[in-house]
Amino acid sequence: MSVVEKGHFARAADARNITQSAFSRRIKALEIWAGTELLDRSQHPVTLTSAGHNFLSHAQDIIRLAHEARNETLGYSRLAETGVTIACLHTLALFRVPAMVADLKSSIGNVEATIVAETRTVEEYLDSLFSGASDFFICYRHPAFSFDIDLEQFPRLDIGSDRILPYIRREDFSEDLLEKTGPPIPYLEYAGTSFLSRVVDHTIKQAPFRKRLKSVYRGTLAESLCTAAISGLGMAWLPESVVASNPRSDALRCVSVESPEHMQISIFSAANNRRPIVEKILSHLRDKGAA
């Protein structure tokens, strides 16, 4: 349906917030499933084949019925008319989001929140906003992890910030950890391609001591690396909010750095979401940001 509307693979991919190559793979997978070509790629703009014309009407019915079914079931997932569903990163779900919901309750009245802290792609978060399955998506933003989001379709508010700094157990490694040469530094590393993994990789890329880092522990969660650092396993780059919220944080010391990495905390919503409670929350957050 996007290709028919836009007449061009690249524009259709942009409209769906995915890369053109990923979009093309999806179209090809659909054609394999349907058993025939649905699009005539020999023409510009792209047109439907005869089979594609026939399939389009069924596709429109499928999508309409799917949205109707979802709209009917969404009510079961909401706690009330004043309930909202917030999708966010795990670290933000532990500390930042509960504080935000508490502020909303005290400022605008009754708010019930369902928190969904799952590992998803940006596209999946946006699809969830667009469909109404989620009312908000809260995440970190940093130049090392950029994603292109249509701010007219998915408006953004910046609601806070955090810093990510290297921490190590107080009694460990009394020598200057930031010197270019010296003994290996046991390094607690973020696994995979998570947001914090990319931020830290960006941070230490130009660090003079980077060759001294010896990975001894990998984890996907900042909270896990924080506990590992407290246990004396090595040095970890951690958000300040994670360290401050740990009851054993006095066991850690921050290794001095000239330029700590700042991360913006942002909240996204969908322009097509006109629920009164959503607009009330956004109005409060705007006013608070402007104050």
C-alpha positions as CSV (number, residue, x, y, z in Angstrom):
1,M,0.0,0.0,0.0
2,S,2.9,2.4,0.7
3,V,4.5,1.7,-2.7
4,V,1.1,2.3,-4.4
5,E,0.7,5.6,-2.5
6,K,4.2,6.8,-3.1
7,G,5.0,5.2,-6.4
8,H,8.7,4.8,-5.4
9,F,10.5,2.3,-3.2
10,A,12.7,4.9,-1.5
11,R,9.9,7.3,-0.6
12,A,7.7,4.4,0.6
13,A,10.6,3.2,2.8
14,D,11.0,6.7,4.2
15,A,7.2,6.7,5.0
16,R,7.6,3.4,6.8
17,N,10.7,4.6,8.7
18,I,13.0,1.8,7.5
19,T,15.9,1.6,5.0
20,Q,15.2,1.0,1.4
21,S,17.0,-2.3,1.4
22,A,15.0,-3.6,4.3
23,F,11.8,-2.4,2.7
24,S,12.7,-4.1,-0.6
25,R,13.3,-7.4,1.3
26,R,9.9,-7.1,2.9
27,I,8.2,-6.6,-0.5
28,K,10.1,-9.6,-2.0
29,A,9.1,-11.7,1.0
30,L,5.5,-10.7,0.5
31,E,5.7,-11.7,-3.2
32,I,7.2,-15.0,-2.3
33,W,4.4,-15.7,0.2
34,A,1.8,-14.6,-2.4
35,G,3.4,-16.8,-5.0
36,T,3.8,-14.2,-7.7
37,E,5.1,-10.7,-8.5
38,L,2.9,-7.9,-7.2
39,L,4.8,-4.9,-8.5
40,D,6.1,-4.1,-12.0
41,R,9.6,-2.7,-11.3
42,S,10.3,-2.1,-15.0
43,Q,8.3,1.1,-15.0
44,H,8.7,4.4,-13.1
45,P,6.8,5.1,-11.0
46,V,6.5,1.5,-9.9
47,T,3.1,0.1,-10.8
48,L,1.0,-2.9,-9.7
49,T,0.9,-6.1,-11.8
50,S,-2.5,-7.7,-12.5
51,A,-2.0,-9.9,-9.5
52,G,-1.0,-6.9,-7.5
53,H,-4.2,-5.0,-8.3
54,N,-6.2,-8.0,-7.1
55,F,-4.1,-8.4,-4.0
56,L,-4.3,-4.7,-3.1
57,S,-8.0,-4.8,-2.2
58,H,-7.4,-7.8,0.1
59,A,-4.4,-6.1,1.7
60,Q,-6.6,-3.0,2.4
61,D,-9.2,-5.3,4.0
62,I,-6.5,-7.1,6.1
63,I,-5.1,-3.9,7.4
64,R,-8.5,-2.4,8.2
65,L,-9.6,-5.5,10.1
66,A,-6.3,-5.7,11.9
67,H,-6.6,-2.1,13.1
68,E,-10.2,-2.7,14.1
69,A,-9.3,-5.8,16.1
70,R,-6.4,-3.9,17.8
71,N,-8.6,-0.9,18.7
72,E,-11.1,-3.3,20.3
73,T,-8.5,-5.0,22.4
74,L,-6.5,-2.0,23.4
75,G,-9.1,-1.2,26.0
76,Y,-8.2,-4.3,27.9
77,S,-4.5,-3.3,28.2
78,R,-5.4,0.2,29.6
79,L,-6.0,0.6,33.3
80,A,-8.6,3.3,32.7
81,E,-9.4,6.4,30.6
82,T,-6.6,8.0,32.5
83,G,-4.2,5.1,31.8
84,V,-1.2,5.4,29.4
85,T,1.2,2.9,28.1
86,I,4.9,4.0,28.1
87,A,7.5,2.1,26.1
88,C,11.1,2.8,27.2
89,L,14.6,1.5,27.7
90,H,15.1,-0.8,30.7
91,T,17.4,1.6,32.5
92,L,14.8,4.4,32.2
93,A,12.0,2.1,33.4
94,L,13.8,1.5,36.6
95,F,14.5,5.1,37.7
96,R,13.5,7.9,35.4
97,V,10.0,6.8,34.4
98,P,8.6,6.0,37.9
99,A,9.8,9.5,39.0
100,M,8.0,11.1,36.0
101,V,4.8,9.2,36.7
102,A,4.9,10.3,40.3
103,D,5.3,13.9,39.2
104,L,2.4,13.6,36.8
105,K,0.2,12.2,39.6
106,S,1.0,15.1,41.9
107,S,0.7,17.7,39.2
108,I,-2.3,16.8,37.0
109,G,-4.2,14.2,39.0
110,N,-4.8,10.6,38.6
111,V,-2.6,8.8,36.0
112,E,-2.3,5.1,35.6
113,A,0.8,3.8,33.8
114,T,1.7,0.6,32.1
115,I,5.4,0.4,31.5
116,V,6.8,-1.7,28.6
117,A,10.5,-2.1,28.9
118,E,11.3,-4.4,26.0
119,T,14.2,-4.5,23.6
120,R,12.8,-3.3,20.3
121,T,14.0,-1.6,17.1
122,V,13.2,2.1,16.7
123,E,10.8,1.1,13.9
124,E,8.9,-1.2,16.3
125,Y,8.7,1.6,18.9
126,L,7.3,4.0,16.3
127,D,4.8,1.4,14.9
128,S,3.6,0.9,18.5
129,L,3.1,4.7,18.8
130,F,1.3,4.9,15.5
131,S,-1.0,2.0,16.1
132,G,-1.9,3.3,19.6
133,A,-0.5,0.2,21.4
134,S,1.9,2.7,23.2
135,D,1.1,6.3,24.1
136,F,4.7,7.3,24.7
137,F,8.3,6.2,23.9
138,I,11.0,7.4,26.2
139,C,14.7,7.0,25.3
140,Y,18.2,8.4,25.5
141,R,19.6,10.4,22.6
142,H,23.2,10.8,21.7
143,P,25.2,11.7,18.5
144,A,26.7,8.2,18.6
145,F,23.2,6.6,18.1
146,S,21.3,8.7,15.7
147,F,17.9,7.7,14.2
148,D,15.8,9.6,11.7
149,I,12.3,10.2,13.0
150,D,9.6,12.3,11.3
151,L,9.0,14.9,14.1
152,E,5.7,15.9,12.5
153,Q,4.4,12.4,12.7
154,F,6.1,11.6,16.0
155,P,6.6,14.9,18.0
156,R,9.5,14.9,20.6
157,L,10.0,16.6,23.9
158,D,13.3,16.7,25.7
159,I,12.5,16.0,29.4
160,G,15.9,15.6,31.0
161,S,19.5,14.6,30.7
162,D,22.0,12.1,32.1
163,R,25.8,11.7,32.0
164,I,27.7,8.5,31.4
165,L,31.0,8.2,33.3
166,P,33.6,5.6,34.1
167,Y,33.4,4.1,37.6
168,I,35.5,1.6,39.5
169,R,35.5,0.2,43.1
170,R,37.2,2.7,45.4
171,E,40.0,0.5,46.6
172,D,41.0,-0.8,43.2
173,F,43.7,0.5,40.9
174,S,45.2,3.4,42.7
175,E,47.4,4.3,39.7
176,D,46.2,6.8,37.1
177,L,43.8,4.9,34.9
178,L,43.8,7.4,32.2
179,E,47.5,7.2,31.3
180,K,48.3,5.9,27.8
181,T,50.6,3.2,29.2
182,G,50.4,1.0,32.3
183,P,49.0,-2.3,33.4
184,P,45.8,-3.6,31.8
185,I,42.5,-2.2,33.0
186,P,39.8,-4.8,33.5
187,Y,36.9,-3.5,31.5
188,L,33.2,-4.2,32.0
189,E,31.6,-4.0,28.6
190,Y,28.1,-3.5,27.2
191,A,27.2,-6.5,25.0
192,G,25.8,-6.3,21.5
193,T,24.8,-3.1,19.7
194,S,22.7,-1.6,22.5
195,F,22.3,2.2,22.8
196,L,24.8,2.4,25.8
197,S,27.2,0.1,23.9
198,R,27.4,2.6,21.0
199,V,27.7,5.6,23.4
200,V,30.6,4.0,25.2
201,D,32.4,2.9,22.0
202,H,32.1,6.5,20.8
203,T,33.5,7.7,24.1
204,I,36.6,5.6,24.3
205,K,37.3,5.6,20.6
206,Q,39.8,8.5,21.0
207,A,40.8,7.8,24.6
208,P,44.6,7.5,25.0
209,F,44.2,4.6,27.5
210,R,41.8,2.5,25.2
211,K,44.5,-0.1,24.4
212,R,44.8,-0.8,28.1
213,L,41.2,-1.9,28.4
214,K,40.9,-5.7,28.7
215,S,37.3,-6.9,28.5
216,V,36.6,-9.3,31.4
217,Y,32.8,-9.0,31.7
218,R,29.9,-8.4,29.3
219,G,26.3,-7.5,30.1
220,T,23.4,-5.9,28.4
221,L,22.1,-3.9,31.3
222,A,23.8,-0.9,33.0
223,E,22.5,-2.2,36.4
224,S,24.4,-5.5,35.9
225,L,27.6,-3.7,35.1
226,C,27.1,-1.4,38.1
227,T,26.9,-4.4,40.4
228,A,29.9,-6.0,38.7
229,A,31.9,-2.8,39.3
230,I,30.8,-2.7,43.0
231,S,32.0,-6.3,43.2
232,G,35.4,-5.3,42.1
233,L,35.4,-6.9,38.6
234,G,36.6,-3.9,36.8
235,M,35.7,-0.5,35.4
236,A,32.4,0.3,33.7
237,W,30.9,3.4,32.0
238,L,27.6,4.0,33.8
239,P,24.8,6.5,33.7
240,E,25.0,8.7,36.8
241,S,21.3,8.0,37.5
242,V,22.1,4.2,37.7
243,V,24.9,4.8,40.2
244,A,23.0,7.3,42.3
245,S,20.1,4.8,42.6
246,N,22.2,1.9,43.8
247,P,22.3,1.7,47.6
248,R,25.9,0.5,47.4
249,S,27.1,3.3,45.2
250,D,29.4,4.7,47.9
251,A,31.7,1.7,47.1
252,L,32.4,3.3,43.7
253,R,34.6,6.2,42.6
254,C,34.3,8.1,39.4
255,V,37.4,8.1,37.3
256,S,38.1,11.7,36.3
257,V,37.5,12.5,32.6
258,E,37.8,15.9,30.9
259,S,34.6,15.6,28.8
260,P,31.8,13.4,30.2
261,E,29.3,12.2,27.7
262,H,25.9,13.9,28.0
263,M,22.8,12.0,27.0
264,Q,19.4,13.7,26.3
265,I,16.3,12.0,27.7
266,S,13.4,12.4,25.2
267,I,9.8,11.4,25.0
268,F,8.1,10.7,21.7
269,S,4.3,10.5,21.0
270,A,2.2,10.1,17.8
271,A,0.6,13.1,16.2
272,N,-2.5,10.9,15.5
273,N,-3.0,10.1,19.2
274,R,-5.6,12.5,20.4
275,R,-6.5,10.9,23.7
276,P,-7.2,13.6,26.3
277,I,-4.9,12.1,28.9
278,V,-2.0,12.0,26.4
279,E,-2.5,15.7,25.4
280,K,-2.8,16.6,29.1
281,I,0.5,14.9,29.9
282,L,2.3,16.5,27.0
283,S,1.0,20.0,27.9
284,H,2.3,19.5,31.5
285,L,5.7,18.4,30.2
286,R,5.9,21.3,27.8
287,D,5.0,23.8,30.6
288,K,7.5,22.1,32.9
289,G,10.3,22.3,30.3
290,A,9.6,26.0,29.6
291,A,9.5,26.9,33.3
